Amino acid sequence: MFTPYVFQDESLGQDSDAKNEHIDYWRDSLSSKQRLRFALKKILESKVNHALAITAEHKTILRPLLLKPYWVKDQLVPSILKWERHEHYTGVARYLFTPKDNEEACTKCATTDNYGPFAECVAGGRGVHMGACFNCYYKSEGKCCSLRIGMLLSFLPSSFFIVILALVTTLFRLGLLLYWYFSLSSR
């Protein structure tokens, strides 16, 4: 099942542990390889088309599945991945297989409130979820991610857009005036 997938130049091979649903893969101390096999098993057995398309297209896993720790009653515990919505499956698949395009973490990943489940803030660039990181996408908050393309424009003041609109209008009018002038002079 996992033979075509490669992580750190090593095949994931077959995994007998991935068949055991009673193991708490996120709280127990398992190797990176075992967690990757379990996550791939969940994705490959799902009916989520986007996640399946990602795993069909890519065979090299780019990063380990490290989860962010957070505090619960004075104890540091790792995040637990949920497998309830298509964003969960697609977010995990994107996190594992998509090259990182961002230099800095988004504002939600950079906070100490531990917004997303992944230890690293990874965004795939403009063509992937409009630039939102996979932590925000996993949590169905991709529209609010500070790395998202639309969010970059929202930080500009509204007066900036008014000035740009006035400039474009003026240039358009100037172009029409020049066109009219040259069309009359050529007659």
C-alpha positions in Angstrom: 0.0 0.0 0.0 2.8 2.5 0.9 5.5 1.2 -1.4 5.5 4.0 -4.0 5.8 6.7 -1.3 9.3 7.9 -0.3 10.4 9.9 2.7 14.0 11.0 3.1 15.2 8.7 0.3 13.6 5.7 1.9 10.4 3.8 0.9 7.6 3.7 3.5 7.1 0.0 2.6 4.3 -1.9 4.2 3.0 -1.1 7.7 1.3 -3.6 9.9 0.9 -0.9 12.6 -1.3 1.2 10.3 -4.0 -1.5 10.4 -4.4 -1.2 14.2 -7.0 1.5 14.8 -6.7 1.2 18.6 -3.3 2.9 18.8 -3.4 6.6 19.6 -1.0 7.6 16.8 -0.8 11.2 17.9 -0.2 10.7 21.7 1.9 7.6 21.6 5.6 7.9 20.9 5.8 6.5 17.4 8.4 7.1 14.7 7.9 9.7 12.0 7.6 6.8 9.5 4.8 5.2 11.5 2.9 8.4 11.7 3.3 9.0 8.0 2.1 5.6 7.2 -1.0 6.0 9.4 -1.8 9.4 7.8 -1.4 8.0 4.3 -3.6 5.1 5.2 -6.3 7.5 6.3 -6.0 9.6 3.2 -5.9 6.6 0.8 -8.9 5.0 2.4 -10.9 8.3 2.3 -13.2 9.4 -0.5 -11.9 13.0 -0.5 -11.0 13.6 -4.2 -8.6 16.5 -3.5 -6.5 14.6 -1.1 -6.5 11.5 -3.3 -5.4 13.6 -6.3 -2.5 15.0 -4.3 -1.3 11.5 -3.2 -1.7 10.2 -6.8 0.3 13.0 -8.2 3.1 13.1 -5.7 5.1 10.2 -4.3 7.8 12.0 -2.3 6.9 13.2 1.1 8.6 16.5 1.8 8.4 16.8 5.6 7.8 14.7 8.6 4.3 14.8 10.2 5.3 16.8 13.3 2.4 18.2 15.4 2.5 21.3 17.4 2.4 20.9 21.2 0.0 22.9 23.3 -0.7 23.2 27.0 -3.5 21.3 28.8 -3.6 21.6 32.6 0.1 22.4 33.0 1.1 19.6 30.6 2.5 19.9 27.1 0.7 17.5 24.7 0.9 17.3 20.9 -2.0 18.3 18.7 -4.4 15.5 17.5 -5.3 15.3 13.9 -9.0 15.0 13.2 -10.3 13.1 10.2 -13.9 14.5 9.9 -14.0 17.0 7.0 -12.4 17.1 3.6 -10.3 20.1 4.8 -8.6 17.7 7.3 -7.6 15.2 4.6 -6.6 17.8 2.0 -4.7 19.8 4.6 -2.6 16.9 5.8 -2.0 15.8 2.1 -0.9 19.3 1.2 1.3 19.6 4.3 3.1 16.4 3.4 3.5 16.7 -0.3 3.5 20.5 -1.3 6.8 22.4 -1.4 7.0 25.3 1.0 6.7 28.7 -0.6 6.6 31.0 2.5 9.6 32.4 4.4 7.7 33.4 7.5 4.8 31.9 9.5 1.4 33.4 9.2 0.1 35.5 12.1 -2.1 32.6 13.4 0.8 30.1 13.3 3.2 32.6 14.9 1.0 33.0 18.0 1.4 31.0 21.2 -2.2 30.0 21.1 -1.2 27.1 18.8 -3.8 27.7 16.1 -3.1 24.8 13.7 -2.1 21.2 14.3 1.2 21.2 12.3 4.5 22.2 13.9 5.6 24.2 10.8 3.6 26.9 8.9 3.7 25.7 5.3 2.0 27.5 2.4 2.2 26.3 -1.2 2.1 29.7 -2.9 -0.5 31.5 -4.9 -1.8 28.5 -6.8 -2.6 26.5 -3.7 -5.5 27.6 -1.6 -4.9 31.2 -2.7 -1.6 31.2 -0.7 -3.2 30.3 2.7 -1.1 28.0 4.9 -2.1 24.4 5.5 -2.7 25.0 9.2 -5.3 27.6 8.5 -6.8 25.5 5.6 -7.0 22.5 7.9 -9.0 24.5 10.4 -11.3 25.9 7.6 -9.9 29.3 8.2 -7.9 29.7 5.0 -9.8 33.0 4.2 -8.3 34.5 7.4 -4.7 33.4 6.8 -2.3 36.4 6.7 -0.4 34.7 3.8 -3.5 34.5 1.6 -3.4 36.7 -1.5 -6.6 38.5 -0.7 -5.4 39.3 2.8 -2.3 41.0 1.4 -4.6 43.6 -0.3 -6.8 44.0 2.7 -3.9 45.6 4.7 -3.7 48.5 2.3 -5.8 51.5 3.2 -8.9 52.2 1.2 -7.6 55.6 0.2 -4.8 53.7 -1.7 -7.5 52.1 -3.9 -9.2 55.4 -4.5 -5.9 56.9 -5.7 -5.2 54.0 -8.0 -8.8 54.2 -9.4 -8.3 57.9 -10.1 -5.0 57.3 -11.7 -6.4 54.6 -14.0 -9.3 56.8 -14.9 -7.0 59.7 -15.8 -4.8 57.5 -17.9 -7.8 56.1 -19.7 -9.1 59.5 -20.5 -5.6 60.6 -21.6 -5.5 57.6 -23.9 -8.9 58.4 -25.4 -7.8 62.1 -25.9 -4.6 61.1 -27.7 -6.5 58.6 -29.8 -9.0 61.2 -30.8 -6.2 63.8 -31.5 -4.2 61.4 -33.7 -7.2 60.1 -35.6 -8.2 63.7 -36.5 -4.7 64.8 -37.4 -4.3 61.8 -39.8 -7.3 62.9 -41.9 
